[in-house]
Amino acid sequence: MTTAGAFYESLRARGEGLRPTRLLVLSAGSLESVVVDGYTGRRRRTIPSSRLHDVGYQVDARRTVRSGYLRLGTFSHHLADLVRGALRSRGFDDELISGASVTSDPVTGGTLSMACPPADGAVACVMEALVALGWSAVLVRDRSGRTVLRVRYGRGDVFCPVRWIPRDGEWKARYCGKLLGHDDGEHQDLRSLHLLWDGDDDGLDWQPAPRPDGPITLSPSAGRAERSLAVLQDAIRDTDRVLRPDDLYFILQVRTTALRRHSQAHLRTCGPLEQVEPEGVTTVTDGSGRRWGRRSDGLWVQAPTHSPDGFVPAPIPWHALAFEAGPLTEVPAQLPDGSR
């Protein structure tokens, strides 16, 4: 069955040295489907759905498909080729793509691994290339310390990115596709309906991170960023559950995001997976109450007043800031007390 987000390759042979024609399905229908070029995301058009084939041999008709477009069995090689081409066009080394594991299901998607830090410009380049095709790519934590992007068709900032390997003998990765907001024990693969059980290898995405010892308190001399965000200790601790150490930091980020949106509804808050920079935001407060400002070159830098030893971290792009320090809450131009 044709599905949105799937790639199809033309069965018509092209000349030597020419890459095959590939289409990306944007909208699938029983009679017609909307497609674009599978390399650039351009040339939007409508074609008969009968020209899109999921298998090369039709059992009922007892014939081999010889015309039209055949669905790619795996997206890994295609997506890897796409992002490598994007990297080369921007002057980056295409060998920065160190691995790709993407299922044939565009909703499930998979992962891309990169041999560079999360704040590297090559990561932003890969994200932009996939977004142009309607796919999403968000940084996720990996126990190996590698830079890993969770990729899938559609938005990536609203779905749980957790993946795990069941200890059932198959050793096949499962991906949670549920909306964010469920508890740690409710991860479920929406295609196989497999639940994450205790004992499964659930450390694929999350690595241990520094955890606060208690609620964050404000000093009497709290600055403008702190006074603009009154509730800094939202869900820093969850006393009702014993959380797995590898999962704790990300869970705190997600729950703090939800509580901040509730308690500070008048301010815009972006969670750790919202790695596309919002328009009009120039100053934010991160999950620990530190203030960050946007420079003219698009990078974000921490205010030096929030470092006890005067050390200021290197400027980083938005996607890395959200991933490492989210949630990020905008600082209003004027505070309720009239100060700026």
Helices and strands as residue ranges (DSSP letters): E 7-10, E 22-27, E 32-37, E 45-48, G 49-51, E 52-53, E 57-58, E 63-64, E 69-71, H 76-89, G 94-96, E 97-102, E 110-114, H 121-131, E 135-140, E 147-153, E 163-164, E 174-175, G 184-186, H 224-227, H 245-263, E 269-270, E 283-285, E 291-294, E 300-302, G 304-306, H 318-325, E 328-330
